[in-house]
């Protein structure tokens, strides 16, 4: 998580929401990583989790991730949580809870919804203070510049 927060700082300096994610295989090796890129790519799907999943699926040559772990510094939104369920992700670990858009426990929990055809382990709150402070400070800075 510490590395993700450090990487997110760099992404934030480029004007992107500072969210980064990695997909680890069953041996703990990184097979996919991503950072938010919606501003640069002008793509609403360019969330860190989606980018990391896409890269991991190309490297793994499969769309199933039952034995893998996704780590991200912010709780996934509904789009990303849905993608993780579709990908059969084994475990999701996140830092900061998202009480506005979080879909793995913050506002709703798609992983426990009756429509979820796949069960995954979800662990939130890892380095939560650091991750939350970074995101809060970034948004505060953005509001300052937009006035």
N, C-alpha and C positions, 0 to 999 in steps of 0.2 A: 504494500500500500504506500509505503514511503516513496518508492520510485515513481508510482503513479502520480502522487501529489506533486513531486518535483517536476515531472513531465507536464502535468496540467498547468503549472505556473508558466512554463514556456508557451503553451498553447494560448493561455489567457493574454499574454503580452502581444500575441498576434491578432487579438480581437475576437477569438473564438471563446465560447463558454468553456472554462477549464475542466473538461471531463475527459479522462483517458481510461482505457480498458485493455486488458490482456486476456487471452485464452491460453490456459496451460493444459498440456496433455496429461495422461495418467502418471507420467514420470516427473511432472513438474516443469517440463520444458515449454517455453513460449512458442506457440504455433500460430499466434495471431495477435496483433496489437492495433489499436486504433485510438484516434483522438477526434473530438468533435471537429467537423469541417463544414458546417452548414453555411457559414458566412463566405468562406473562400470558394466553395464549390457551388453555392447557391442551390443546394440540394437539401430538401427537408428530411431526407433519409440519412444524411451524413452524421449520424450519431456514433459516438465512440464504440458502443457495443456492436452495432451493425457492421461497422468497418472491420472490427476485430473478428467477428464471426465470418465475414466474407473471406478474409485472408486465411483464417484457420481452415475453412472448408476447402479452399484451393490447395493448401499444403497437405491436409489430411486426405484429400480426395474423397470426401464423404460429407454428408449433411447431418449425421448423427454424432452427438457429443456426450453420450451417456457417462463416459469415464472422465470427462474434462471439467475444468473449473474456469469460470469467468470471474475476474476480479476487476472492479470499477470503483472509482472514488465517489460516485453519486448513485443513489438508488435508481435503477432503471425506470424509465417512463413506460406507459402502457404499450407503445409500439415495440420498444426493446424487450420488455418482459414477454410479450407475445412471441417475438422472434426467438427468445431463449427457450420458451416452451416448445415451439415448433422444432427447434434444433435438438431437443431432448438433452439440454445441458444438464450435467450431473450435479453441479454445485455452482451457486452464485454467491460471491462475497462482495459486499460493498461497504464504503466508508460512511458518508453522510446520508441520513434519511432525507427523503424529499416529501415534505408534508403538503406540497401543492400538487405534484404530479407523480409521486412515487407509486409504482404498481406492484411492488413486492412487500407491501406492508405499510407504506406511508399513508396513502389515501385509500388504496384498495390492494388486494393481494391476489393477483391473477394466478399465482402458483398454487393457490388453494381453492380456486374457483371450480365449481362443478364442471365447467367446460374444459378445464385443463386435463388433457389426456395423458399427461406426463408429470410425475412427481420429481421435484428437484429440491436439494437441500439449499436453504437460503440463510446466510449469516450476514447480518448488518451491524453497523456500529464499530467497524474496525478502524481505528484512528479517527473516530468520528469528530472529535473536537478540531483536529487539524484540517480535515477535509471540509467540515462545515465552515470554519473560519475562512478558509481560502475562498470558497464559493461566495460567502456573504460579502467578503471584502471586494471581490471582483465585481459583483453586481452593484455594490455601493459606489465603486469607482466609475462604472459605466453610467450610472444615473447622474453622477456629478458632471460627466462630459456631455450628456445629452440635454442638459438644461440650457 
